[in-house]
Amino acid sequence: MLVTTKKGEKGKSRISLMSNMAWQMPANIPERLSLIDEMNYVNTARANAGLAPEYNEEDLNYAINGPTFVLGSNGQWRTYNQENLIDKVVKKSYTMNNTNLQFSGGNENVTYMASLGNMSQAGMFKIGEDHFTRWNARANISAKVNEYIKLDIGSAFIDQATDNPQDGGYGLDGGGNGILRQFFSSRMRFPIFNEDGTYYRSGTSSAFGYALLKDGGFNRDRSSTYFNNATATINKLVKGLEVKLMYSREDITKQNRNFRRTVTFYSGPEATTASQLNNPNNYSIMDYKTLSQNYQAVADYDFKLGSDHNFHIMGGYQLYSYDYQTLGATTKNLYVNDNPSLNFTSDPVNKSNSQSALTEKMQSYFGRFNYNYKEKYLFEATIRSDESSRLTPGQRVKVFPSFSAGWNMSKESWFDGISTVVNELKPRISWGKVGSKVGIGYYDFIAQLQTGSNVLLGDSRQTYLYQSMIPAVNLSWETIETQNFGLDFSFLNRKLKGSFDYYNKYNNNMLVRVSLPATIGIDVPKSNVGKMKTWGWELALGYQDKIGDDITFGASFNLADNQNKLVKYGGADNIIYSGVNNLVEGYALNSIWAYKTNGYFQTEEDLKNAPSYAKLINKAGVPGLGDIRYVDLDGNGEISPGKNIVGDAGDLQYLGDINPRYQYGFNFNFGYKNLDFSMFVQGIGKRKFKPSNELIQPQLYSYYLPMNFHMDYWTPENRDAAYPRPYLEGTQNFKIRINGL
């Protein structure tokens, strides 16, 4: 692949400056319930589950009339916060600034272009570190050395700084896998501050995310990327021959500094109610270095036989080198709780370090042959030999051929009769193979040793080495075979242009991790025993015209669709569960299996005739009025997934997959003299989607709290509701159902 960038043009020196500002707004943020509505919902969910209410009449009264703090008999606050937690931390809007300065110019022999740019983007949080900055610089120069040699040299530099808020880690008690999520899983009754201004916290459902944002530390990423490339083009030594010698190098340096500062909270007015997060405090530095180098030599030769037969031959060689290294250090129990340093602790127990390295070499030989007869009949054949260091020496090399053919019907003499309406009509076909090493580890073919320390000899743990996986000595390239049938066309003096393609793609020798009994005692490597088929089509249409010399306008439209099927996966993946299944042999990737439904249980007669739900959830009172009615498809008197395998899935049905369908785009442009306007719209026409459990199953756990849109739930007065009855820790109503099918 050859990447090109902007270059200078001959003529007078030019300076251009572009600057813009944008405002961004968070969208589709769920709306929290008021405190009293949340309390009533939680009590209803507990009542339906046969449990006592969490909030008594006194709590409900305080939720409406206050106060916020009531001292309990245990010396801790009972709290009734009325403030909106999300408004405390999320901005209504935030800005992004982008500025770019460019210089260009040159003459017949030398052209140049240089640019300098800056982008600054604020984050969505009102407090804590949340900002992104990028500086970028680029310089390209092109020079004719003499009549035969031309040099192109380019350099680019990108420096990025991301200041992230501290989320406290990945447990719910440390941020819940994301700081924003913590504000949706904290109970509305818990305030951020105590009356004296200290931070309030009482258990994992408190709104402690504010303190983590403001005082919990920082998570800072820095990265610098240097890209340099040089190309020497040699031509005119032999008629029709051009030789390019290319070298590119990319150096990426990244660093992450993560500090988790200890934060103190109080659940009551006395110091004895104190608790802490990020205790002990922790500071880590991780450095990442990547060096990628690419060497290419390509020769192109054009010649003719007579006036009608046109030939092009290309041959080349490529060597790719990749080196990735990491070095990290961590310390905890620092002397100080501000301005951290790896030196601010002395006990070796508090210190740790890590190092890793990945390297790869890949070389390729490639060639292409093109022939066309009078620009009428077109043929192309390519061949490529790839060799990767990721594979064992006997399996590293594989050859991938391809060809294509086209017929430019507009060049035929008989086409003249319709050429005033149809300007171009070009059917074409192609077939080809390419290799993929995605999923192959850098050293899978080598017996690798891991360290362990779970052996106790005497009074201390012993570190030992062990082999974790059988070497993948027979692993080879995954081969992707593509068949394509296409048509290019244009009408109305080439104002209306378009193309249509239909293709089949086969992932042959697909990588599969074979399942063997655990008694083998070691991990089994991947094997090339899988196959996947993808098929689809693409349509593109565009119209471009002008009125007089000053007005131009145009529009374009594209639409594409594809589907897939896991034809073979070693025969091991025939297990299915309710929900999204990543790999099921004979079905699409990310296939959905669900229970067919028939509304809600509305009457006692419905419950009397209901099949057993014991294999879904074995609880008294389930199913109950307001629960989902599942259809007993196999007629065995119970709702179940059978043996959870293809061919015996009980009442589960195949619903399709979550892959996007009918991807489309629309572009419109209008120009008047030096004024340009453009607009584009893109989207997906169809997609099945399952939101996360937390979004659609309030009270699946006590910290899965209801939002405003959950209030449309079943009651005797609201029988056609969007959601079933609330039920604490009840999974019976969310078994990925197919409504009305």
N, C-alpha and C positions, 0 to 999 in steps of 0.2 A: 504494500500500500504506500503510495506517495502522497504526502500531505503538502499542500501549497498554501501560502499566505499572501497577504497584500504586498505588492511590490511598487516601486516608484515608476513614474512615467517620464519620458523625456519632455523637456520644455522648461519653462520658467519655474523657479522655486515657488512652492505653495505652502502656506501655513493655514491649518484649519483647526477650529476649536469647537467642541460640542460639549454641552453641559445640560443635564436634565435632573429634575427632581420628581420623585414619585411618592405618593402616599399609599400605604397599605393598611388594610383593616382585617382583623380576625373575623372569620365567617363560620357560620354553622356551629357556634359554641352552644352546647346544651344549656338550657335555663334551669337553674336549681329551683326547687320548691321553696315556698315559705316554710318557716319553722313549724307552724301548726299543721300544715298540710303534710309535711314529712312525717311528723309524729303520728298523725292519724293513719297514714299509709302503713307505717311500720307496725302499728298496733293491729291493723286489719290483717296484715300478712301473718302475724303471730296467732291471731284468733283463728284464722282459717287452718293453721297448722296445729290447732289444739293446744296452744301455749298461752300463758298469762301475758297481759300487755306489758310492754316495756315502759310505757309512760302512764302514770296515774292521773287522776283528775287535777291534782295540784300542779303537776308538770304542765298539763295542757293549759291551765289558767295562767301560769307564769309565761308560757309561750306567747300568749296573747297580750297580757297586761304588764309583763315584767315583774321584778327587775331582772337584769342580766345575771347578777351574781347573788346566790343564796348559799350561805354557809351551812354545810351538812354536819351531821352529828359526828362524822369521822374526821372533822377538821379540814375537809376539802370542799372546794366550791361545787355547787350544783349550778350549771350555767344554762342560760337561755338566750343565746346570741340572736339578734334580729338583723344583723348587717349581712349584705351580700358578699360572700367570700371572694367570688370571682372578680368583682369590681375592685377589690383591694389590690389585685396583682396584675390584671390584664388591661393593657391600654386599649382605648377605643380606636386609635390609629397611630401609625409610626412611619417614619420617613426613610427614603433611600435616595442617595445622591450619586450621580455618575458624571464624571468629567473626563474628556479625552482630548489631548493635543497632538496634532500630527504635522510632520514636515515631510515634503517630498519634492522631487525634481530630478534633473539630470540632462544629459545630452545624448548624442548618437552612440557613444561608447560606454557611458556609465550612468546608471540611474540609482536612486536611493530613496528610502522611505524610513522614517523613524517616528515612533509614537510613545506617548506617556499617558497613562490613565490611572484614575483613582475611583474606587467605589466605596461608599460608606453606607451601611445599613443598620438601623436600630432594630432591636428585638421587640417582642410583644410584651415583655414583663416590665412593670413599673419599677421594680426594685431588683437589686442584685446585678451581676454582670450579664449582659445580654446584648452583644454587639459584634458586627462583622466588618472588617476593613480589608480592602485589597488594593495593592499597587501593582501595576503591570507596565513593562517597557518592552519595546520591540524595535529592532533595526534590521533592515534588509538592504543589501547592495548587490547590484548586478553589473558586471564589467566584461567587455569584450577584450580579451588579452591580445588576440590577433585575429586573423581571418578564420582560423580553425578552432579556436578555443574560447569558451565563454565560462565565466565563473559566477556562481550565485552563492552568496553567503548570508546566512540569517542567524540572528540571536534573539532570544526572548527571555524575559525574567518576570516571574510572578511571585509576589510576597503577600501572604494572607495571614490575618490574625482573627481568631474567633474567640471571644470571651463568653463562655457558657456559664449559666447559673449552676450552682452545686445542687445535685439532686439527692445526695446522701447515700447513694448506692442503689441496689436493686430489690431489696426487701421492702415490704409495705411500710415497715417501721422506719425506713430510710428514704422514703420518697415514692415508693410504689411503682417502680419501673418508669418513672417520669414525674417531674415535679408538678405538671399541670394536673395529672391524674389524681395527685394527692388531694387537691382541692375539691375533686368530685367524689372522693371516697371518705372525706371527713364529714362528720355529722354537723348539720347546720347549727346545732345548739352550742357547739364549742367555739368560743371567741379566739382571736389571735393573741390578744393581750389581756393580762390581768388589770385590775383597777389601778395598780401602782405602776403600770407601764412595762412590767416584766412579761416574758413570754409565758403563755398558758399552754399546758399539755396534760391530758389525762387519757393515756392509752393510745393505741394505734389509730383510732378514728378521730383524733384531734387535728386541728388545722395548723400543724407544725411546719407546713411547707413554706409559709411566709418567713419564718426564722431561718430556714435553710437557704432561701434565696438571699436574704439580706445579710446574714451573719454566719452562714454555714460553710464559707470558704469559697473556692473558685475552681474552675475547670477550664484551663486555657490551652488552646491549640495554636501553634505557629507552624507555618510551612513556607518553604522557598523552593521554587522550581526554576532551573536553568535549562534552556533548550537551545542547542546549537546545531546547525546543519550546513553542509557545504556540498555543492554540486558542480562538477566540471563536465561541460558538454563539448564533445569533440565531433565536428562534422566537416564535410567538404573534402576530407582526405580521399574518400572514394564516393563516387556519385551514389546517392540514395542511402548512404550509411551514416548513422548517428550513434555515438557511444556516450553513455552517461555513467559517471563514477560518482557515487553518493555516499555520504557519511552523515549520520545524525547521532546526537548524544543528549540524553535527558538525565539530569541530576535532580533528585527530589530529596529534600531534607525536611523532616517533620519532628516536632516535639510537642509532647503533652505534659503539662504540669497540673497536677490534681491535688488540691488541699482540702481536706475535710476538717473543718474547725469545730471544736467542741462547743455545743450550745446548751445553755442551761434553761430549764423550764420550771414552772411552779404550778401545782394544781390546787394550792390553797394559800392563805395569807402567811403561813409560817414557813421558815427555811427548811423544816423537816419534810416538806412536800416536794422538794426539788428532785428533778430527774434530768438526765442528759442524753443528747444524741451525739453521734460521732465521738464516742468516748471508748478508747483513747483516740486522740486526734491522729491524723495520718497524712503523710505527704509523699508523693511519688513523682518521678520524672521518667518519661519514656522517650527515647530517641529512635527515629526511623530513618534509614537511608536507603535510597533506591538509585541504582545506576543502570540505565538501559542504553545499549549501543546497537546501531544498525548500519551494516555495510552492504552496499548494493553496487553491482555492475550490470548494466543493461545495454544491449546492442540492438538497434532497429535497422532493418534494411528494406528499402522499397525498390521495386523494379517492375517493369512492364515487358510483356511479350506482345509485340504488335501494338495496336492502339486500343485493343479491347480487353486484354487480359492483365489485370492488376494484381500484384502480389505484395505481401508484407510478411516479413519474418522477424521474429523477436526472440532473443535468448538472453538469459540472465542468471545471476547468482546472488544469493542473499545470505548473510550471516548475522544472526541476532544473538545478543548477549544480555543476560539479566542477572543482577546481583542485588539482593535485598537483605538488610541487616537491621536488627533491633538490639538496643541496649537499655536496660531499665534498672532503676533502684527505688526502693521504698523504705520509709522509716515511719515509726509510730511512737507514741508517748513522747512527743517533742517537749522540750523545756518550756517553750513559749506557745501561745495560741494565736500569734500573729507573725507576719513576715517569716514564713517557714524556710528552713534549710535542711538538707540531708545531714548536716553536721550537728543539728540540735538534739542529739540523743547519743548516749555513750554505750548503752548495753547492747552487745551484738545480737541478743535475742530480738531486739526491736528492728533490726535491719535485715533486708533481703535484697537480692539482685537477680537479674535474669539476662540471658543473651540468646539470640537465635540468628540463623543465617539461611538463606535460600539462594541457590544459583541455578542457572539454566543456560544452555547453548542450543541453538537451533539453526540448521543450515538448509538451504533450499536451492535446487536447480529448476529452472522453469523455461518454457518456450511456448511460442504462439505462432500459428500460421494462418494468414488471412488471404482469401482469394475472392475477387469479384469480377464478374464479366459484365462490362458496360454499366457498372453500378446497378445491374439488374438482378443478377443471381449472386448471393452473398454466402460465403462459407468461412467458418473459423474453427480451428482446432487448437487446443492447448494441452499441455502436459506439465505436470509439476511433481517433483520428487522432494519430500520433506523428511528431515531427520531430526529427532528430538532427544536430548539427553535425559528426558524423564523416563524413557523406556529402556529395557534391558538391551544390551548391544545387538542381539540377534533380531530384535523387533523394532528397531528405531527408524528404519527407512520404509517408506511406503510411497507408491506412485499413484497420482490422481489425474485421470484424463477428463477431458470435456470437449464438446463441440456444439456449434450452433449453425443454423442455416436460415436464410431469409430470401424472400422473393419480393423485389420492389416492382409491383405490378404497374406503377405509373410510368415505368420506362418502356413498357411494351407499346408497340405501335397501335394495337387495337384499343388502347386506353385513351387515346386522344378524343374519342367520341364522347367521353364522360368527364374529361379533365376540367371542364369549366365548372363542374359541380363538385366532383370528387378529385382532389388534387393529389392525394397520396393514399395508397393502400398497400401495406406491407405485412403479410403473414410471416411468422417466424416460429422456429422450434429450437429447443436447446436441451441438452442432457449433459450432466457433469457430476463429478465427485470431488469433494474437498475433505480434508482431514480435520479432526477436532481432537484436542488433548484436554478439553475441559473436564474436570473431575479426576484427572490423573495427578497424583501427588508428585512432588519433585524427586522423591527417592523411594517410591513404592517398590521398586525392584530390588532394593537392598534390604538385608536383614537389619532392622533398626532396634537399638536398645533404649529402653526407658528406665527411669529410676523409680524406686518405691521405698517407703519407709514404714510400712505397717507390720514389720516383723519385730517382735520383742524378744531380745536375748538378755537374760539377766534383768537389770532394772532400766534398760535404755532401749530406745528404738534403733534399729540397724538399717542403714541405707544399702540397697542392693540394686543390681541391674537385671533386667529381664527383657526377653523379646516379646513384643506386644502383638505382632502380626506376621503371618506367613508372607514371605516376599512374593510380589506379583511378577514372576519371571516370564509369564506368558501374555502379559497385558500388551495390547497393541492399540493402534489408532482407531478411534471411532470414525466411521466413514459416512458422510452425509451425501446422499445421492438425490439429485434434483432433476425433475422433468418439467419443462415449461413450454406452453403453447401461447403465442401472443399475436396481437394484431395492432399495428400503428396505422392511423388514418388522419386525414385532414380534409376540410371542406371550405368552401366559400373563400377561395384565394388564400388558403392557409390561415384564415382568421380563426377558424374553429379546428382545434387539434385534439387528439386523444389517443389513448391506448388501452388495451385490455389484455390481461394475462391470466392464465389458469395454470396452476402448478401442483405437482405432487412431490413431496419431499420425504425421504426415508432415512432415518437415523439407524444405519446398520452397525453391527458390532457395538451396540450401545453398552455403556458400562453398567454392570449390575453387581451389587454386593450379594453373593450367594449366601443363603441361610443354611447353616449346619447346626447340629445339636451342640449345646454349650459344653458337653463333655469333651469336645475336641480340645478345650483348654486354651485356645488362642484365637485371635480375630482372623477372619478369612478375608483375603483380598478381593477386590473387584475382578470381574471377568467380562469379556466381550461377548455376552450371550443374549443381549437385549435387542429389541427392534421397535421403533416408533414410526408411525406414518402421520404426516401432516399434509393437508390439502387445502387449497383456497384459491381465491381470485382477487384481482386488483383492477379497478377502473379509474381512469383519469381523463378529465375533459377540461379544456381551456379555450376561452374566447378572448381575443385581443383586437382592438380596432381604434380608429381615431377619427375625429371630426376636424377637418381643416388641418392647419399646421400647429394649432395651439392646444387642442384637447385630445387626450388619450384616455382610454378606459378599457377595462378588462375584468374578467372573472374566471375562476377556475374551481373545479370540484374534484374530489377524489373519494373513493369508497373502496374498502377492502374487507375481506372476511376470510377466516381460516378456522379449521377444526383439526383435532388430532386424536390419535388412538394409540394406546400402548399395546402393540401387536404381541410382543413377547418380552417377558421379564424374568426369565429363568424359571417360570412356573411357580414361583414362591409367593407372589403377591396376589392372592385371591381372597384375602381377608378384608371385610368391609365393616364399617361402623356408621352409625347415624351421624351425618355431618359431611364435612369435606374430607375425602380420602385422596392423598397425594398420588399414590401408585396402586392401580388395580388393573391387572392384566386383562386386556380385551376392552378397556374403556379409556376415556380421555383422562389426561392428567388433571388432578384436582377435581375428581368426579364427586357429585353430591348424591347421597343416599338419604332418603327421608321416608317418613310415615305419611300415608294418605289421611286426610282429615275430613270431617263432616260437621264443621261448626263447633258449637259449645254444647255441653250437657245443660239442657234448659229445664228439664222436669225430672221428678222422681221416677217416672216411667222410663226415661232415658237411662238413668242410673241402674234401674232394675235389669234392663236388657244389655247392659254394657259388658264387653269382654273383660277378662282379668287384666289389671295393670301391674300385677305383682312383680313382673320381670322388668318393669320400667322403674317403679319406685314402690317398695313394699311398706306402705304406711296406711294406717287406719284413716278412713275418710277419703281415700283416693281410689277412683275418681270421685269428684264432688261437683255440685252445681257450679258452673262457671269454668270448669276445666275443659281442655280440648278433647274432642271426640275423635279418636283414631279408628280407622277402618280395619277390621280383622280380615285382611286379604286372603290368608290361607285357611280361614274358617276353623281354626283349632280352639277357639274360645278364649284366646289370650292375645295380647299385643306383645310381640317380642321380635328380636332380630334373628330368630332361628339359630343356626350355628355360626352366624356372622361370616359366611363364606359365599362366594358366587355360586349360585345354584341352590343355596339353602339360606336365604336371607330373611326368612319369616315374612313379616309384614313390611319390610323395607322396600322402597321402590327407587329405581335409578331416575334421577331428576335432570341430569345433564352435568355441566361443569361450570366453574366460576370464571373461565377464560373469557376475555372480552370478544364481542362479535360486532361486525358492521362498524368498523372504525372509519370515520369520515372527516373531511376537512373542506372548508369553503374559504376562498380568498377573493377579495374585491379590491381593485385599484382604480384610481382616478387621478389624472394630471391635467393641470392647466398652466401652461408656460413653465415657470420654475416652482410651481406649487404642486406638491404630491400628497395624496391621501391613500392610505391602504387600511384594510380591515381583514381580519381572519377569524374564523370560528372552527374549532375542532372538537370532536367528542366521540363517544361510543354509543352506538344505536341500541345495543342489547347486552346485558350482563346480569347473570344471577349472582347474588351477593348475600353473604351471611355476615351481619355485623357481629362484633365481639359479644360474648355472653354478658359482659358487664353493661353493655349498652341496651340490651333487649330483655335482660332477666333481673329486674330489681328484686333484691332480697333473696337471690340465689344463695348469697352469703350475707351476713348482717351488714357488711360494709359495701355491698352493692346497693347504692341508694337510689331512690326514684328521682327522675327528672320531671319536668313539666309535661313532656309528651307522654309519660307513662300514666297520666291520670285518666285516660280514656280506657278504663278497665271494666270487666264484666261485673254488673250488679243486677239484681232483679229488675231495676228500673233502667238499666243500660245493657240490654241483651245483645245488641249488635256492636259490641265494643271492639276496639283495635287490639286490646290485650286481655288475656284471661284474668281470673281472680288473683289477687296477690296471695303468695304462699311462701313462707319462710323456708329456705333450703329445700324447695320443691322443684324437681327437674321434670315433672310429668308433662308440663305444658310447653316445653322447648326442645322437642326432639326433631328439629329440622323438618317441619311438616310441609306437605304439598297441599295448599289450600284449595279445596273444591275440585281436585283432580282425581 
